[in-house]
Amino acid sequence: MSDPAVGMLMLVVFIFSILIGFPIAFTLIALSVMFGFYAIGDTIFPLLVQRAYGVMANDVLISIPLFLFMGYMIERANILDKLFYSLQVSMRRIPGSLGVATLATCALFATATGIVGAVVTLMGVLALPAMLRAGYDKKLASGVIAAGGCLGILIPPSIMLILYGAMAGESVVRLYAGALIPGLMLAGMYMVYVIGRAVINPSLAPRLPENEGNFPFLQVVKMLLTSFVPLTALVLGVLGAILFGLATPSEAAGIGALGAILLSVAYRSFTWTKLKEAVFLTGRGSAMVCWLFVGSYIFASVFALLGGQHLIEGWFTSIDLEPWQFLLLTQILIFLLGWPLEWTEIIVIFVPIFLPLLDNYGIDPVFFGVLVALNIQTSFLSPPMAMSAFYLKGVAPKEVELNDIFKGMLPFMFIVLISLFLLYQFPGLALWLPSAIYG
């Protein structure tokens, strides 16, 4: 068997291994050592150490544990329930107000955390029962939460964009600037869809009764000032410091982590127990990301040594694709990979296969990264994996079945596909802001 064929065999064995439940990071490392020993002998062991040290010394990755800590502290600061209720009251006259308030809360909380499971779970506990009590259709209510919770994949400070930036050698700051407009556009399209459904069929999303949440204007303003404004100020401060060059992502993440602690103190919800929980969850999540990087780097190195990368590049070159055809093919592959795989596997294993080909087709890595981040939304919304559905099912009332959640998510998945089409037709949605700020 030729070396490129062995490289492809390594890729197939990896996919099969994770589909049957083996841990991703350690499967990557084990296969890399096994196939690497076949390719280069004992040299594989110094290469493993070198790659592990290179990952741990990567400055970009410092921001990941800090952003994770910021998210976990905000999650435990009891901000979300007050934020959701104040938005619900202030939007009560909008058709589908509960759904719109849920999406707005999801977008803001996803921006503060970037943790899909945390957002979907908390909003499932808080917003889903409220929408069901208000007479909302089960499928629509489930779809709103499942889709809104995934916005943290795209809207900065996205952990996925940090990983992509480290893999592609691209500036995380430019990626954040590129993803901001598409992320807000997607959230806005979700809201327009909910309002449209409520206008066409009011029984799907009934208005709140006149006597519920009908507070004086000044009281509504006070509620927003004490719930919406502090978290928004923290998020905008962190993103603004990054986008305008006042701080690196790592420095801004440190400011955000400190701000999350101060918010929890201000809301009188800070305890040592909650701090310990946040630190533990941060350590666990950071360790997972670091080992994923170690495994992916060594896997990619061995795959290239065996000639697998050249085999794939040769195949793409042989079929003589236009740039738009290459983009379409890669996005279809990523969309299909999102059915059986999670976004971490796609980013650390499959996206690096396409990155060396971007120069051949004259494609901006920032534009490609935003396309991938937008596309990966579908991996949380499309069966059979659809982790967003399983997060929500774990906390949903018994009358909400998994099929209801799946059916509710499908319209939002089509909205993601429409937004992908718009982004491809108008690349300036992703490239204008980085160009305007950084030239």
N, C-alpha and C positions, 0 to 999 in steps of 0.2 A: 504493500500500500504506500502511495506517495505521501510526502509530508503534508501537502495541502489537503489531501483526503483525510489524513489523521487530524488535522486542525478542524475540519468540518465535523469529524466524528466526535471530537471533544465538545463542540458546540451542541451537537444533538444529544450527547450524554448529559450535558448540563441541563438542557431544557427538560429532558425526561426526569432527571433527578429532582428538580424543584417542583415539577408537576405531581410527583408522588409524595412530596412533603419534606424533603431534606432542607436543612437551613441553607439559605442562599449564600451567605458570606463564606461559611466553612466548606460548602460544596465547591465554590469557586477556587478556594485555596487548595483543597485536596486534588481537584482535577488538574489545576495548574502544575502542582508538584509532580503528579503522576505522568502527565503528558510532557511536561518540561524535562523530566529526567530522561524520557525517551529521546527528546530533541537535542538537549545540550548536556546531559549527564549531570555530574555533581555541581556544575555551575548554577543550577537552578536554585540552590540553597542560598548562596550569596545574593543572587538576584531577588529572592524573596525578602531577605533582610533589608536590602537597599530600597526596594519599593515600599516596604512597611515604614522605614524611616522617612522616605520622601513624603508619604502621606501625612505622617504625624507632624512634619515640619512645614506643611502647607498652610500659609497664613490665611488663605481664603476660608478654610474650614473652621477657624477659630470662632467665626460668627454663628455657626450652627448650634453649639451648646448654649450660647447666650440667647439666641432667638428662641430656642426651645424652652429655656428657663423663663424667659419673659412670658411666653404663652401659657406655661403651666401655672405661673403665679397669678396671671390674670384670670385663668380658669377657676382658681380657688379664691378669688377676691370677692365673689358674690356680686360682680358687676353686671353680669349678663341678664339676670332677671329684671333688674331695674332698667337696664337699657332697652330691653324688649318691651316692657310695659310702657315706658315713656314714648317710644316710637309708635306703639300701637295706638296710644291715646292721641298723639299729634297727627296721625294719618287716618283717623277714624272716618273721615268723609270721603276718602278715596275708595273706589270699588276694589274689593279684594284687599282691604286695608291690612288685615292680619297677615295675609300672604306676603304683601309688600314689606310690612314691618319685619317679618321673619327673614326675608331676603336681605334687607338692609342690615339687620343685626348679624346675619351670617357673614355678609361681606366685610363688615367692620371687625367682627371677631376673628374671621379668617385672616384678615390683614394683620391683626395683632398676634396671631398664633402660628398660622401656616400648618396647623395640625388638623387634618381632615377628620380623623376619628373623634377628636375632642369636640369639634364644632358640631358634627352631626349628632353625637350622643347627647350633648347638653341641650341643643335645640330640640331634639326628640323628646327629652324630658320636659322641657319648658313650653315649647310652642305647639307641638303636635296635640297634646290634650286640649289646649286653649282653642285651637282651630276646630277640633272635633266637637267641643262643647258649643261652639258658635254655629255648628251645622255645616262646616266645610266638607266637601267630598273627600273621602279617605285617600283616593288616588292623587288628587291635586295637592292635598296637604302633605302627603308623603313625598311627592316629587319635589315640592318647594324646598323641603329640608334637605333631602338627599342631594339635590343639585346645588343649593346655596352653600352647603358645607364643603363642597369641593373647590370653591373659588380660591381658597388659600394655596392651591397648586399653582395658580397663575398670578394672582395679585400679590405684589411685593409686601413684606419680605418673604418670598417663597423659598422654602428649603430646597425645592426641586431646582430652582434657577441657580442656587449656589452650587449644587452638585453639577449641573450642566456647565456652569462657568469654569469649575475646576477641571472637568473632563475635557472641555474644548479649549482651555487656555484663554477664555474670553473674560472681559471685565464684567464682574457681577453688577457694577453700577450701571453700565450700559444696558445690561439685560433687564434690570429693574425698570429703567426708563422706558425700554421697549415694551415691556409687559403691562405697564400701567394703563394705557389707553385701551388696549384690547380687553384687559380684565374688567375695567369699568364698563366697557361696551357690552360685554357678556352679561354682567350683573344687570345692566339696564334692559337688555333684551329679555332676560328672565322676568323682570318686573312688568314690562309691557305685555308679555304673554299672560301673566296672571291677571292684570287689569283687563285685558281683552276678553279672557274667559269669563271674568266676573260680569262684564258688561253684556256679553252675548247671552250668558246663562247665569243670572243672579243666584239661582238655587245652588250652584256649585260653591259659591263664596258669599254667603249672606252678609249684609251690613250689620254692624253692631247695633243693638237696641239703643234708642235715644237716651235712656237713663243709665247706660253703662259707659263709663269713661268720659262722661260729659263734664269736664272740669273747666273752671274759668281760665281765660287765656294766660293770665300771669302765673297761675299754678302749673299750667302745661310748660311754660317757659322755665320755671324753676325746676321741674322734673327733668327737662332736657339738660339744663345747666349742671345738674348734679349727677347725671348718668351718661349722657351722650357726649358732652363736651370734654370731660377729663380724658376718656379713652381715645377720642378723636384727636385731641391735642397731643397725646403721647405718640399715637401712630404717625400723625403728620410730622411731628418733631423728628422721629426716627427716620422716616422716609425723606424728609426734607434735608436733613443733615447728610444723608447718603447722596441724594440726587444732585445737590448743589455743591458737593465737594467739601463740605464743612467737616466731614468725618468719614473714615473708611467704614465699610460694612461692619467690621469687627468692633470698631469704636462706637458706632451708632447702636449696635446690638447691646453693648455694655451699658450705654445710656438707657436703652429700653428696658433692660433687666432691672436696673436700679429704679427706673420709673414705675415698673410693675410692683416692686416691693413697696414703694411709697404710696401707690394707689391702694394696695391692700391695707396698709396702715391707715390711710385716710378713710377708708370704708369700714374700719374697725373689724376687719376679718383676718388680720395677720396673727398667726400663731406659729410656734416652733414646729408643731406637728405638720402644718401645711407647708412650711418651708422645707422640712425634711422630705416630705413627699415630692415636692417640686424638684429638689436636688436629685433624689433617687431616680425619678422619671427622666430627668435631663441626662443623668449619667448613663442610664440604660439606652436611651435613644441615640446619644452621641457615640456610644461604643458600637452600636449597630451600624451607624453611618461610616465610622472609621474602618471597621472590618470589611464593610462592603467596598470601600475604596481600595483597601489593601488587596482584597480578592480580585476586584475588577482590573486593577493595574497589572497585577501579575498574570491574570488570565489573558488580558489583551496583549501583553508582551509575548507570552508563549504562543498565542494564536498567530501573531505576526511572524514569529520565528519559524513556525511550521508552514508559513505561506498561505494561511487561510485568508488574511486580509488582501493579499495580492490576487487571490482567486476571485474574491468578491469584486474587487476593483476591476479586474479583467472582464468579469461578466457584465458589469455596468458599461464599461467602455465598448464591449463588443456589440451591444444592442443599440449603441449610438442614440442616446436619449437627448432630447432637448431639455433645457433647465426646468421648464414647467412639467415635463413628463417625469423627470427625476423627482421633483418635489411631490407630485401626485403619487408616484409609486412608493416613496418612502413613507408618506403619511398614511397610505392605505395599509402598508405593512405594520406601522405603529398602531393603527386603529385595530387591526386584527390581533396583534400581540396583546393588546389591552384586554381581550376576552379571557385568556387563561392566565396572564401574568399581571403582577402589580407594577406600579410606575418605577419602583426602585430597580427591578430587573431590566426594564426597558432602558432606563437612563444609563446604568452602569455597564450593560453588556451590549445592547443593540445600537444605541445611538452612536457610540464611539466607532462602530463599523462604518457609519455614513459620514462622520466628520471629515476624514481625509479627502472625501470626494467633493466637498463643497467648493474648493478652489477650482476644480475642473469645470464646474458648471457656473461659476461666478455668483454663488449664493452667499449672502451675508450671514455669518454665524449667529448674529443677534436675531435676525429675521427667522432663521431656521429654529433657533431655540424657543422663540415665542410660539411658533407654529406647533412645535412638539409639546410645549406646556399646555397650549390650548387643546391639542388633540388628546393629551393624556387625561383630560377631564372625562373623556368617554370611557376610560378604563374603570372609573368609579361608577359609571351610569349604565354600562352595557352588561347584560347577563353573558355567561353564567357566573363570573367572579363578582363584579359589581359590589365591591367592599362597602360602599356607602349604604347599600340596601341592608347588608347584614349588620352594620353598626346601628342603623335605625331600628331594625327588627328586634335587636337585643333590648331596647328600652321602650318600644311602642306598646300601646294597649293591646290586649289580646284580640280585639275585633279587627285590628289591622293585620292582614295576612301578607306574607312575602310577595305573593302575586300582585296584591294591590300596590305595593311599593314599586315593583318592577314596572307595572303599567303606568304608574305615575311618573316614573323617571324618563320614559321613552320620549315624550315631547321635548323635554329639556335636552336630551341627547341630540335630537334633531336640531335644536337651537344652536348647540355647540358646532354641529356640522355646517350650519348656515354661517356662523361666525368665522369658521375656518375658510369658507369660500370668500367671504368679504375681506378677510385679512389677505388672502392670496391675490384678490383683485385690486386691493388698495394697500400695498406694502407700507405706505407711509403711516398707516395706523401704528405700526411697530417701529418704523425707522425715523419718523419725523422728530419725536421728542429727544432721542439720543443725539440726533444731528443738531437740533436746535440748541441743546444745552452744551454739548461737548464738541461740536464741529465734526 
